[in-house]
Amino acid sequence: MERRDRIDLFGAASLTGFALLLAFNQVIIKVTNGGLQPVFFAGLRSAGAAICVYLWLRYRGIPLRGSWAVAIAGVITGTIFAFEFLFLFMALDLTTVSRTSVIFYSMPVWMALASHFILPADRLTPKKGLGLALCVGGVALAMSDRHGGTASIAGDLAALGAAMGWAATAMMAKASPLKRARPEVQLFWQVLVSAPILLMLSPLFGDLVRDLQWFHMAGLVFQIIVVVSAGFIFWLWLLSIYPASGVASFTFLSPVFGVGLGWALLGEPVGLPLVGALVLVAAGILLINRK
C-alpha cells in the first residue's frame, strides 16, 4: 500500500481495532501473571514471537540482511523494547489494568517531546503544548489517586517507564536507520534482542512459575501469536504508511477501552479521580496530534 498523508477510513477502523486489542491485551497479561512471573512471562513471549516472526519472514521470502547501521539500531531498539515490557508486565502485576492503561497510554506525550528535538518537521506548538500539559496533569492525577487501596506507586512508576520506553521504540522506528527495514524485520529485531535480556533478568524478580493453570498457558499463546506476531507487525505496518502523529492519536482510545475492560472483566474500582485523569489524558492526546 502506498504511503498516505492522512488517516483514511481503513486506517481509522484498523487503529480502533488495534486499540481495543491492546486494551484486552492488558487484561490477558494481568490474568496470566497469576501463573507466570511477569518478567519471565515477557521473556517467553518474546522468545516465542521471535520464532513466529522468523517463520513468517522465511515464508514471505523477506531477507534479514542489512547494513551495520540497521543492525546496531535493531539491537538498541530491542534493548529498549525489553525494558518497556519489563516495566509494563511488572506494572500490571503491581496495580490495576485501569490505572496502568491511563498512565501507559500517555506515550504520545513523550513521543511529542522526543519528536520536537529529533524530527524538525514535528515541533511543539502552543496547541501541542496545551495537550502535553493536560496529559501530564492526567498522569499526575491518576498517580495521586489512592482509591480503594488498589494503587501502587511502584506500579504507577513502572507504567510510566513503560510509556517512555514505548515512545523511544516508536522514535527508533521513525528516526533511526531501522526505518529502512520492513516492519516485520523491525519487530524481529525487537523480540530477538529482548527475549534473552528478559529471560536473564527474570530470576531477579522471584520464582519463575506461580500457580500455573491451562488458561495461563492459553494467555501466553495468545500473546505470542495474536498480540506480538500479528498485532505488532500490523501496527508497525500502519506506522510505515500513515503519519506518525495520526497513528499515535488513536492511542487515546486504548486507555478508554482499558479502563472499561478492567471494570467490566476484572471488577476493578473506577473512582472519579481516575475518570478525570482518563479525560485529561485522552483530551491531551487529541490536542497533541490533531492538525
TORDREN-175860 format. One record per residue: x, y, z of N, C-alpha, C in turn; chain; residue number from 0. Coordinates in steps of 0.001 Angstrom, whole numbers, plus 500000, padded with zeros to 6 digits. Each point is the difference from the previous one (the first is absolute). Example, Ala and Ser with C-alpha at 12.3 -4.5 7.8 and 13.67 -1.06 7.14 Angstrom:
BEGIN
ATOM     npx     npy     npz    capx    capy    capz     cpx     cpy     cpz  mol  seq
ATOM  513190  494310  507800  499110  501190  500000  500900  501200  500000    A    0
ATOM  499650  501050  499280  500820  501190  500060  499230  501090  500730    A    1
//
This chain:
BEGIN
ATOM     npx     npy     npz    capx    capy    capz     cpx     cpy     cpz  mol  seq
ATOM  500845  498806  500000  499155  501194  500000  500882  501247  500000    A    0
ATOM  499589  501018  499215  500768  501231  499929  499867  500798  501289    A    1
ATOM  501011  500829  500255  499986  500825  501199  498894  501049  499895    A    2
ATOM  499268  500220  501092  498906  500964  500031  500401  501224  500823    A    3
ATOM  499400  501140  499678  500299  501218  500744  498956  500302  501069    A    4
ATOM  498998  499116  500131  498982  500153  501035  499401  498631  500320    A    5
ATOM  499253  499946  501106  499343  498753  500399  498687  499870  499229    A    6
ATOM  499864  498959  499185  498764  499761  499263  499104  499041  500784    A    7
ATOM  498876  499578  499376  499039  499141  500697  500622  498668  500405    A    8
ATOM  500786  499396  499092  500658  498734  500333  500952  500183  501177    A    9
ATOM  500767  501078  499964  500942  500261  501085  499287  500219  501318    A   10
ATOM  498894  500769  499975  499264  500271  501232  499417  498714  500586    A   11
ATOM  499413  499158  499151  499431  498745  500481  501088  499079  500541    A   12
ATOM  501133  499940  499299  501102  499131  500425  500580  500458  501326    A   13
ATOM  500199  501306  500149  500596  500527  501225  499040  499887  501180    A   14
ATOM  498696  500115  499754  499030  499807  501073  500006  498542  500466    A   15
ATOM  500022  499068  499040  500074  498586  500362  501271  499664  500749    A   16
ATOM  501114  500612  499582  501263  499731  500674  499990  500569  501414    A   17
ATOM  499374  501167  500186  499892  500583  501337  499211  499079  500928    A   18
ATOM  498934  499388  499477  499216  499060  500807  500817  498758  500324    A   19
ATOM  500784  499518  499030  500851  498836  500237  501024  500300  501094    A   20
ATOM  500606  501198  499967  500991  500354  501017  499372  500069  501384    A   21
ATOM  498775  500518  500077  499330  500076  501295  499690  498602  500537    A   22
ATOM  499485  499129  499147  499719  498625  500412  501293  499268  500345    A   23
ATOM  501062  500343  499302  501310  499412  500257  500429  500219  501449    A   24
ATOM  499694  501178  500547  500402  500270  501382  499232  499124  500989    A   25
ATOM  498750  499709  499684  499239  499074  500841  500639  498609  499950    A   26
ATOM  500402  499573  498802  500639  498692  499842  501305  499945  500804    A   27
ATOM  500802  501059  499923  501257  500024  500759  499718  499905  501495    A   28
ATOM  499031  500779  500482  499658  500018  501416  499615  498599  500478    A   29
ATOM  499174  499305  499218  499552  498658  500389  501157  498999  499924    A   30
ATOM  500787  500060  498930  501081  499029  499798  501119  500190  501020    A   31
ATOM  500158  501211  500517  500990  500229  501061  499724  499152  501229    A   32
ATOM  498762  499523  500124  499684  499130  501134  500653  498629  499896    A   33
ATOM  500423  499602  498815  500634  498698  499837  501466  500059  499662    A   34
ATOM  500443  501124  499419  501396  500165  499615  500532  501313  500554    A   35
ATOM  501201  499968  500533  500634  501232  500473  500099  500996  498837    A   36
ATOM  499637  501280  500205  499836  500949  498894  501187  500122  499047    A   37
ATOM  501216  500107  500522  501157  500194  499118  500299  498714  499231    A   38
ATOM  499849  498859  500663  500170  498714  499319  498944  499831  498911    A   39
ATOM  498770  500378  500313  498905  499973  499038  500332  500864  498774    A   40
ATOM  500494  501216  500248  500364  500898  498891  501116  499401  499154    A   41
ATOM  500965  499345  500648  501098  499380  499264  499533  498830  499148    A   42
ATOM  499131  499158  500569  499438  498891  499226  499210  500521  498806    A   43
ATOM  499267  501082  500212  499224  500586  498913  500910  500465  498868    A   44
ATOM  501073  500696  500341  500921  500476  498961  500674  498832  499289    A   45
ATOM  500391  498964  500756  500659  498843  499384  499059  499292  499028    A   46
ATOM  498752  499779  500421  499029  499365  499113  499702  500853  498784    A   47
ATOM  499892  501302  500211  499726  500900  498883  501164  500046  499023    A   48
ATOM  501235  499906  500506  501167  500005  499115  499934  498819  499030    A   49
ATOM  499583  498827  500504  499865  498818  499131  498901  500227  498972    A   50
ATOM  498845  500509  500446  498870  500221  499087  500345  501021  498921    A   51
ATOM  500614  501107  500397  500336  501046  499030  501067  499503  499028    A   52
ATOM  500961  499211  500500  501026  499452  499107  499365  499084  498949    A   53
ATOM  499075  499145  500425  499323  499118  499052  499204  500805  498976    A   54
ATOM  499386  501100  500451  499271  500876  499086  500948  500635  498982    A   55
ATOM  501150  500443  500453  500983  500601  499092  500464  498990  498953    A   56
ATOM  500239  498765  500446  500421  498963  499057  498889  499686  499004    A   57
ATOM  498784  499913  500505  498857  499690  499128  499810  501077  498939    A   58
ATOM  500159  501271  500392  499816  501103  499066  501243  500296  499177    A   59
ATOM  501108  499321  500302  501233  500244  499270  500605  501357  500277    A   60
ATOM  499798  500516  501206  500520  501323  500372  501405  499828  500565    A   61
ATOM  501011  500611  499392  501375  499815  500476  500258  500750  501303    A   62
ATOM  500865  499426  500817  500392  500644  501255  501292  500792  499861    A   63
ATOM  500692  499789  498898  501281  500682  499832  499789  501509  499865    A   64
ATOM  500906  500756  500591  499928  501461  499917  501330  500601  500379    A   65
ATOM  500034  501299  500080  501241  500700  500330  500295  499875  501493    A   66
ATOM  501266  500307  500347  500387  500008  501405  499209  501054  500773    A   67
ATOM  499686  501107  499352  499235  501056  500670  498616  499491  500402    A   68
ATOM  499354  499242  499110  498696  499430  500313  500123  498981  501134    A   69
ATOM  501050  499181  499968  500196  498987  501041  500211  500649  501366    A   70
ATOM  500814  501035  500048  500247  500692  501277  498715  500633  500519    A   71
ATOM  499254  500658  499090  498723  500592  500404  499032  498920  500477    A   72
ATOM  500042  498829  499368  499140  498900  500409  500320  499511  501404    A   73
ATOM  501281  499900  500317  500403  499567  501346  499571  501031  501047    A   74
ATOM  500189  501271  499695  499600  501059  500937  498481  499970  500209    A   75
ATOM  499264  499887  498896  498542  499968  500099  499527  498776  500778    A   76
ATOM  500616  498849  499752  499631  498790  500725  500252  500117  501491    A   77
ATOM  501072  500679  500371  500303  500208  501419  498959  500902  500652    A   78
ATOM  499633  501077  499297  498947  500888  500516  498691  499231  500133    A   79
ATOM  499689  499194  498979  498788  499183  499994  499959  499082  501228    A   80
ATOM  501141  499420  500348  500059  499102  501159  499601  500725  501277    A   81
ATOM  500551  501185  500205  499706  500723  501240  498596  500600  499985    A   82
ATOM  499511  500350  498808  498610  500462  499898  499054  498948  500544    A   83
ATOM  500182  498751  499588  499071  498959  500422  500329  499428  501369    A   84
ATOM  501232  500115  500428  500294  499679  501401  499177  500915  500903    A   85
ATOM  500022  501296  499689  499239  500961  500810  498495  499768  499880    A   86
ATOM  499506  499744  498784  498558  499838  499817  499482  498763  500729    A   87
ATOM  500698  498866  499849  499531  498775  500646  500077  500119  501519    A   88
ATOM  501034  500682  500512  500083  500218  501439  498901  500941  500477    A   89
ATOM  499695  501033  499205  498935  500930  500374  498670  499262  500142    A   90
ATOM  499709  499115  499051  498735  499268  500043  499979  498952  501104    A   91
ATOM  501152  499653  500544  500060  499103  501147  499796  500762  501301    A   92
ATOM  500352  501283  499990  499995  500785  501231  498760  500865  500181    A   93
ATOM  499351  500354  498901  498846  500883  500097  498938  499559  499000    A   94
ATOM  498939  500768  499873  498859  499580  499197  500210  500294  498508    A   95
ATOM  499205  499320  499179  499996  500253  498564  499570  501438  499725    A   96
ATOM  499019  500486  500755  499474  501347  499772  501071  501061  500212    A   97
ATOM  500708  499912  501110  501038  500992  500295  501149  499882  499004    A   98
ATOM  500399  498772  499709  501096  499795  499053  499643  500575  498633    A   99
ATOM  498754  499803  499570  499577  500483  498686  500121  501512  499902    A  100
ATOM  499511  500710  501008  500044  501461  499962  501438  500498  499918    A  101
ATOM  500882  499410  500796  501386  500472  500049  500796  499532  498794    A  102
ATOM  499853  498737  499618  500777  499447  498889  499672  500700  498686    A  103
ATOM  498727  500356  499806  499617  500614  498733  500210  501509  499974    A  104
ATOM  500794  500488  500937  500517  501367  499871  501179  500026  499023    A  105
ATOM  500279  498875  499352  501123  499898  499067  500120  501163  499023    A  106
ATOM  498891  500482  499377  500161  501104  499046  500635  501253  500589    A  107
ATOM  499864  500205  501321  500666  501140  500635  501508  499895  499826    A  108
ATOM  500533  498852  500335  501451  499814  499953  500481  499915  498550    A  109
ATOM  499128  499478  499105  500351  499969  498590  500023  501414  499415    A  110
ATOM  499039  500835  500418  499963  501384  499524  501226  500772  500467    A  111
ATOM  500407  499774  501243  501202  500669  500512  501239  499568  499230    A  112
ATOM  500120  498695  499759  501156  499505  499254  499984  500520  498565    A  113
ATOM  498814  500022  499376  499894  500463  498621  500407  501463  499870    A  114
ATOM  499708  500793  501014  500345  501428  499969  501502  500206  499813    A  115
ATOM  500791  499131  500605  501458  500142  499931  500638  499175  498881    A  116
ATOM  499300  498942  499541  500617  499078  499038  499473  500195  498578    A  117
ATOM  498703  500276  499868  499383  500143  498675  499680  501468  499744    A  118
ATOM  500755  500675  499122  499806  501438  499779  498590  500377  499563    A  119
ATOM  499303  499108  499311  498665  500319  499487  498902  499776  501036    A  120
ATOM  500362  499607  501206  498995  499646  501008  500275  500737  501307    A  121
ATOM  500128  501327  499904  500274  500816  501174  498745  500182  500856    A  122
ATOM  500210  500286  501272  498883  500303  500890  499427  501374  499666    A  123
ATOM  498684  500092  499989  499288  501259  499803  499261  500321  501298    A  124
ATOM  499443  501228  500121  499229  500295  501216  498874  498999  500246    A  125
ATOM  499317  499567  498926  498917  499021  500168  500543  498665  500498    A  126
ATOM  501114  499557  499418  500611  498756  500468  500486  500144  501433    A  127
ATOM  500522  501200  500320  500450  500229  501363  498861  499886  501000    A  128
ATOM  498815  500522  499628  498831  499868  500867  499614  498533  500157    A  129
ATOM  500032  499261  498877  499696  498577  500078  500971  499259  500891    A  130
ATOM  501266  500354  499887  501020  499371  500840  499718  500279  501472    A  131
ATOM  499636  501253  500313  499707  500356  501385  498795  499224  500536    A  132
ATOM  498969  499840  499159  498822  499239  500429  500362  498545  500284    A  133
ATOM  500808  499408  499111  500412  498603  500204  500803  499841  501286    A  134
ATOM  500958  500876  500199  500826  499920  501206  499131  500181  501240    A  135
ATOM  499029  500943  499918  499078  500189  501116  499168  498750  500264    A  136
ATOM  499572  499340  498914  499231  498770  500163  500808  498889  500640    A  137
ATOM  501245  499859  499578  500875  498980  500594  500232  500299  501475    A  138
ATOM  500242  501273  500327  500217  500380  501397  498757  499721  500843    A  139
ATOM  498820  500289  499436  498749  499743  500730  499809  498506  500228    A  140
ATOM  500282  499200  498975  499866  498546  500145  500947  499469  501071    A  141
ATOM  501229  500506  500004  500975  499511  500972  499700  500478  501416    A  142
ATOM  499296  501127  500127  499683  500518  501335  498767  499334  500607    A  143
ATOM  499201  499339  499170  498781  499347  500476  500341  498670  500655    A  144
ATOM  499740  499867  501270  500260  498749  500715  498696  499253  500244    A  145
ATOM  499121  499998  499028  498630  499495  500139  499962  498525  500414    A  146
ATOM  499265  499732  501069  499672  498630  500389  501179  499129  500384    A  147
ATOM  501171  500568  500225  501156  499211  500383  500585  499166  498880    A  148
ATOM  499551  500233  498748  500494  499198  498876  501215  500628  499340    A  149
ATOM  500356  501203  500416  501081  500721  499338  501357  499516  500500    A  150
ATOM  501000  500182  499159  501378  499648  500354  500907  501005  499323    A  151
ATOM  500764  500756  500785  500889  500993  499403  501061  499330  499139    A  152
ATOM  500445  498802  500421  500971  499263  499182  499367  499596  498676    A  153
ATOM  498744  499551  500035  499300  499639  498771  499796  501200  499095    A  154
ATOM  499636  501147  500606  499813  501219  499212  501291  500418  499309    A  155
ATOM  501108  499967  500737  501289  500392  499421  500429  499020  498908    A  156
ATOM  499703  498720  500201  500320  499006  498969  499198  500271  498727    A  157
ATOM  498715  500339  500149  499171  500326  498834  500528  501236  499282    A  158
ATOM  500465  500984  500759  500573  501206  499404  501289  499676  499251    A  159
ATOM  500835  499143  500579  501215  499574  499314  499691  499249  498721    A  160
ATOM  498943  499184  500016  499597  499268  498798  499532  500960  498913    A  161
ATOM  499272  501055  500383  499528  500990  499028  501177  500693  499319    A  162
ATOM  500998  500358  500781  501179  500647  499428  500772  499033  499104    A  163
ATOM  500051  498719  500399  500664  499002  499168  499284  499809  498675    A  164
ATOM  498659  500007  500027  499225  499867  498771  500275  501175  499059    A  165
ATOM  500036  501207  500564  500289  501182  499185  501393  499897  499376    A  166
ATOM  500975  499528  500772  501364  499862  499484  500065  498951  498887    A  167
ATOM  499270  498903  500166  499961  498967  498956  499398  500548  498709    A  168
ATOM  498891  500750  500138  499359  500584  498817  500910  501015  499319    A  169
ATOM  500737  500776  500782  500906  500988  499408  501151  499316  499275    A  170
ATOM  500486  498892  500527  501046  499255  499306  499485  499491  498653    A  171
ATOM  498725  499606  499956  499418  499513  498747  499843  501114  498977    A  172
ATOM  499889  501251  500468  499783  501119  499090  501264  500776  499680    A  173
ATOM  500969  500054  500912  501108  500942  499841  501384  499361  499975    A  174
ATOM  500099  498675  500128  501297  499331  499967  500159  499250  498685    A  175
ATOM  501183  499454  499712  500164  499200  498781  499049  498815  499916    A  176
ATOM  499402  499619  501138  499060  498878  499991  498761  500308  499151    A  177
ATOM  499731  501280  499750  498827  500353  499196  500126  499480  498564    A  178
ATOM  501225  499666  499581  500182  499460  498655  499599  498525  499915    A  179
ATOM  499807  499360  501140  499615  498590  500027  498483  499860  499952    A  180
ATOM  499537  498880  499478  498568  499723  499967  499456  499828  501419    A  181
ATOM  498695  500233  500213  499429  499864  501341  500269  498643  500644    A  182
ATOM  499927  498913  499203  500227  498669  500557  501432  499851  500506    A  183
ATOM  500948  500599  499271  501399  499919  500407  500234  500832  501256    A  184
ATOM  499355  501165  500079  500104  500817  501218  499518  499208  501216    A  185
ATOM  498852  499353  499856  499458  499225  501117  500913  498824  500341    A  186
ATOM  500573  499365  498982  500894  498868  500262  501180  500435  500858    A  187
ATOM  500584  501159  499690  501090  500512  500826  499524  500227  501443    A  188
ATOM  498802  500556  500148  499496  500311  501336  499828  498742  500847    A  189
ATOM  499348  498978  499449  499744  498801  500804  501252  499141  500138    A  190
ATOM  500848  499972  498956  501213  499183  500063  500960  500511  501070    A  191
ATOM  500163  501301  500071  500925  500584  500977  499392  500010  501395    A  192
ATOM  498692  500278  500090  499380  500114  501322  499866  498659  500716    A  193
ATOM  499828  498900  499250  499766  498693  500637  501123  499604  500961    A  194
ATOM  501280  499960  499570  501042  499599  500948  500185  500989  501151    A  195
ATOM  499791  501298  499730  500135  500995  501070  498975  499728  501090    A  196
ATOM  498753  499820  499608  498936  499770  500977  500165  498671  500726    A  197
ATOM  500374  498951  499271  500155  498691  500633  501169  499996  500982    A  198
ATOM  501080  500712  499670  501142  500066  500918  499679  500825  501249    A  199
ATOM  499159  501030  499842  499654  500843  501143  498910  499375  500877    A  200
ATOM  499223  499091  499460  498819  499501  500699  500292  499364  501369    A  201
ATOM  501114  499259  500199  500223  499430  501337  500156  501049  501097    A  202
ATOM  500285  501242  499628  500140  501061  500995  498663  500417  500589    A  203
ATOM  498901  499554  499390  498674  500461  500413  499179  498913  500684    A  204
ATOM  500660  498921  500454  499287  498977  500759  499823  498713  499220    A  205
ATOM  499193  499102  500549  499743  498705  499372  499434  500190  498601    A  206
ATOM  500464  499168  499072  499596  500165  498606  498572  499528  499740    A  207
ATOM  499564  498993  500742  498660  499441  499809  499206  500168  501284    A  208
ATOM  498758  500458  499864  499119  500182  501133  498974  498854  499987    A  209
ATOM  498740  500315  500146  498955  498967  499978  499548  499795  498553    A  210
ATOM  500800  499263  499216  499791  499888  498562  498791  499115  499679    A  211
ATOM  499080  500554  499203  498810  499280  499543  499945  500050  498473    A  212
ATOM  499082  499230  499415  499913  499933  498539  499705  501359  499375    A  213
ATOM  499165  500814  500671  499637  501285  499396  501167  500984  500021    A  214
ATOM  500958  499793  500918  501207  500831  499959  500815  499674  498750    A  215
ATOM  500092  498717  499671  500709  499606  498784  499261  500499  498754    A  216
ATOM  498670  499992  500050  499220  500547  498885  500278  501489  499837    A  217
ATOM  500146  500698  501130  500331  501425  499943  501360  500229  499378    A  218
ATOM  500971  499146  500317  501333  500115  499412  499938  499784  498491    A  219
ATOM  499272  498987  499556  499876  499732  498566  499303  501156  499292    A  220
ATOM  498950  500539  500617  499299  501156  499430  500952  501179  499840    A  221
ATOM  500821  500239  501022  500979  501082  499943  500973  499808  498839    A  222
ATOM  500514  498788  499871  501025  499741  498985  499450  500150  498585    A  223
ATOM  498854  499352  499747  499500  499913  498628  499172  501223  499605    A  224
ATOM  499044  500367  500844  499049  501053  499616  500562  501396  500259    A  225
ATOM  500527  500219  501211  500401  501355  500365  501330  500395  499371    A  226
ATOM  501025  499185  500211  501334  500393  499531  500197  499650  498526    A  227
ATOM  499868  498733  499658  500338  499578  498639  499104  500647  498955    A  228
ATOM  498693  500077  500262  499085  500604  499024  499744  501472  500303    A  229
ATOM  499658  500301  501248  499596  501358  500353  501094  501033  499826    A  230
ATOM  501205  499706  500503  501067  500994  499920  500485  500199  498572    A  231
ATOM  500037  498925  499212  500355  500153  498583  498988  500918  499325    A  232
ATOM  498728  499809  500326  498954  500826  499414  500169  501463  500407    A  233
ATOM  500310  500247  501287  500174  501375  500476  501207  500663  499342    A  234
ATOM  501101  499275  499894  501178  500554  499341  499734  500267  498521    A  235
ATOM  499201  499139  499381  499627  500224  498605  499165  501267  499862    A  236
ATOM  499031  500179  500912  499195  501223  499977  500874  501231  500208    A  237
ATOM  500985  499880  500892  500910  501109  500263  500836  500334  498767    A  238
ATOM  500237  499008  499134  500823  500217  498816  499239  500677  498863    A  239
ATOM  498652  499964  500033  499252  500587  498891  499157  501206  500400    A  240
ATOM  499749  500190  501299  499223  501151  500453  500894  500932  500820    A  241
ATOM  499653  501298  500095  500795  500930  500804  500101  499536  501453    A  242
ATOM  501190  500130  500568  500216  499531  501375  499046  500673  500979    A  243
ATOM  499757  501297  499817  499112  500711  500919  498573  499475  499891    A  244
ATOM  499576  499646  498778  498655  499453  499822  499848  498641  500649    A  245
ATOM  501004  499151  499833  499983  498681  500635  499977  500150  501518    A  246
ATOM  500848  500882  500514  500088  500190  501449  498705  500553  500575    A  247
ATOM  499272  500813  499216  498785  500624  500534  498948  498972  500387    A  248
ATOM  499994  498851  499335  499001  498981  500312  500307  499268  501299    A  249
ATOM  501179  500241  500565  500293  499352  501276  499116  500533  501118    A  250
ATOM  499317  501147  499773  499101  500498  501046  498851  499027  500254    A  251
ATOM  499696  499142  499023  498929  499019  500179  500400  498872  500943    A  252
ATOM  501289  499648  500015  500434  498856  500809  499792  500201  501494    A  253
ATOM  500342  501169  500587  499692  500140  501431  498504  499972  500282    A  254
ATOM  499188  500523  499066  498548  499934  500181  499547  498541  500021    A  255
ATOM  500453  499232  499009  499664  498578  499958  500589  499270  501210    A  256
ATOM  501236  500360  500386  500672  499325  501107  499260  500177  501312    A  257
ATOM  499587  501240  500290  499250  500257  501230  498670  499249  499962    A  258
ATOM  499340  500019  498843  498722  499307  499874  500127  498496  500175    A  259
ATOM  501010  499401  499372  500176  498545  500112  500462  499605  501401    A  260
ATOM  500847  500821  500635  500413  499708  501371  498826  499977  500951    A  261
ATOM  499069  500932  499786  498783  500051  500825  499057  498845  499666    A  262
ATOM  499776  499755  498692  499009  499013  499579  500457  498556  500213    A  263
ATOM  501277  499716  499718  500475  498611  500039  500660  499622  501322    A  264
ATOM  500620  500981  500665  500733  499694  501227  499384  500632  501244    A  265
ATOM  498937  500763  499817  499342  500621  501144  500838  501040  500701    A  266
ATOM  500890  500668  499270  500873  500999  500614  499219  501264  500339    A  267
ATOM  500279  500616  501163  499313  501242  500359  500469  501155  499126    A  268
ATOM  499068  500825  499583  500323  501172  499191  499382  501218  500684    A  269
ATOM  500828  500761  500718  499525  501182  500697  500022  501232  499113    A  270
ATOM  499412  501088  500503  499951  501245  499230  501380  500542  499647    A  271
ATOM  501004  499924  500912  501328  500494  499610  500577  499256  498791    A  272
ATOM  499791  498676  499936  500517  499240  498870  499258  500365  498712    A  273
ATOM  498686  500206  500096  499230  500437  498830  500491  501368  499539    A  274
ATOM  500242  500912  500954  500524  501318  499641  501359  499903  499342    A  275
ATOM  500848  499124  500516  501325  499806  499405  499869  499460  498580    A  276
ATOM  499066  499075  499801  499765  499429  498673  499572  501084  499013    A  277
ATOM  499105  500880  500416  499527  501083  499131  501154  500941  499639    A  278
ATOM  500823  500350  500983  501124  500894  499742  500997  499380  499025    A  279
ATOM  500334  498724  500207  500963  499329  499118  499441  499888  498583    A  280
ATOM  498731  499604  499867  499394  499856  498673  499938  501346  499275    A  281
ATOM  499589  501050  500720  499932  501333  499380  501384  500487  499610    A  282
ATOM  500979  499746  500859  501363  500424  499697  500560  499310  498772    A  283
ATOM  499738  498693  499875  500476  499248  498832  499394  500555  498718    A  284
ATOM  498701  500323  500044  499348  500558  498818  500597  501351  499622    A  285
ATOM  500271  500846  500981  500593  501314  499709  501410  499867  499438    A  286
ATOM  500767  499066  500532  501367  499817  499542  500042  499600  498534    A  287
ATOM  499045  499184  499574  500068  499400  498675  499017  500574  498986    A  288
ATOM  499083  500841  500429  498997  500529  499081  500584  501150  499184    A  289
ATOM  499784  499942  498663  500450  501085  499137  499008  501147  500087    A  290
//
